[in-house]
Amino acid sequence: MTRRSAAPLCLALLIASYLPARAQGPDLQPTVDEFYPADRLKPATAADRQSCSVTLGAAGTSQPAAVLAAYTTRTAGTLRLLRRSDAGTFQVAFDSPDTWVMPGGRCVIRLRDVDFDGQPEAFVSFQGVRASTGWIFKWDGTSLRNLTPTESLEGRVSSLLLDPQLYDLDHAGPLEVIASRVVERQTPGGRSRAPAFVYGLTEAGYTVQGSLVAVIPYRADVDARSNLRSFRLLEDSAAPYRLRLVNGDRFGRHRVTGASIQINEVQVLEPRDLSDAMPFASVTIPPLAVQNHVTASLTGPADATLLVLIEDSTKR
């Protein structure tokens, strides 16, 4: 049986997939390259000049009205919004402040409409050796607004989102972001120090709403023998513990018809406890060990999904 780690944040994006980047056209990359901020990033060689971009609007029929571009060297990055003028040339409309910390040797920008208003948000990821740092921006057609939860230290502003992923936990309102805040350094037999924090969208941007011990996505078309996952208890975890299930999506699609779940070889959910008529389920589970193992056997269509959330009673 294959064992996979699920603690605390699964890197697979299951419930809410990103929209693909919009087609950029053959002439966009030279424009993006033209605005590489060499005086700010100071790349040592041409190979250090990395960039990624997406179009945010269209002027007329096919030409982009704005381009969001991220630039990196092998260690640091920055962000620029390029606006097309009436004359058809691009100008820098926004530069990320020097105080924003955007580490990473590569970047990726993806679009996702998190609040279902028809205007996708931009997710900018700066990828380091052990983790990626995420930033989230709202484009309203005129200006760019930072939705990222951040912390300030000695005048430097850093994103709190490490390896962020989007999930639809409540099947209502904007999508949630789940992310860690620290890079986990596992020690044999030790507890985890990295909760998975849940962020919800508010008027102030994404703000923390809770935390989880583990986030484990399952698919019905995966052989049950491969559905063994493991997670570690957190350093400050306190009982009681709960197993919370999110079945399918908010439109009633992709739901499992039943599930059998064991934690540490103890049955915590039986097939009769869940059906395709139930978008959610929640049960109290026995005390957890430092190292825990979860197995799941699902029934339903091949594209059915089940998100398993492990919660403790600690307020963070």
Secondary structure as GFF3:
##gff-version 3
##sequence-region A 1 316
A	DSSP	beta_strand	3	5	.	.	.	ID=ss1
A	DSSP	alpha_helix	28	34	.	.	.	ID=ss2
A	DSSP	alpha_helix	38	41	.	.	.	ID=ss3
A	DSSP	three_ten_helix	46	48	.	.	.	ID=ss4
A	DSSP	beta_strand	50	59	.	.	.	ID=ss5
A	DSSP	beta_strand	63	72	.	.	.	ID=ss6
A	DSSP	beta_strand	77	84	.	.	.	ID=ss7
A	DSSP	beta_strand	90	95	.	.	.	ID=ss8
A	DSSP	beta_strand	100	101	.	.	.	ID=ss9
A	DSSP	beta_strand	106	112	.	.	.	ID=ss10
A	DSSP	beta_strand	121	127	.	.	.	ID=ss11
A	DSSP	beta_strand	132	139	.	.	.	ID=ss12
A	DSSP	beta_strand	144	146	.	.	.	ID=ss13
A	DSSP	beta_strand	150	153	.	.	.	ID=ss14
A	DSSP	beta_strand	156	159	.	.	.	ID=ss15
A	DSSP	beta_strand	162	167	.	.	.	ID=ss16
A	DSSP	beta_strand	176	180	.	.	.	ID=ss17
A	DSSP	beta_strand	196	202	.	.	.	ID=ss18
A	DSSP	beta_strand	205	212	.	.	.	ID=ss19
A	DSSP	beta_strand	214	219	.	.	.	ID=ss20
A	DSSP	three_ten_helix	224	226	.	.	.	ID=ss21
A	DSSP	beta_strand	228	232	.	.	.	ID=ss22
A	DSSP	beta_strand	241	247	.	.	.	ID=ss23
A	DSSP	beta_strand	258	263	.	.	.	ID=ss24
A	DSSP	beta_strand	266	269	.	.	.	ID=ss25
A	DSSP	three_ten_helix	271	273	.	.	.	ID=ss26
A	DSSP	beta_strand	280	285	.	.	.	ID=ss27
A	DSSP	beta_strand	291	299	.	.	.	ID=ss28
A	DSSP	beta_strand	305	311	.	.	.	ID=ss29
###
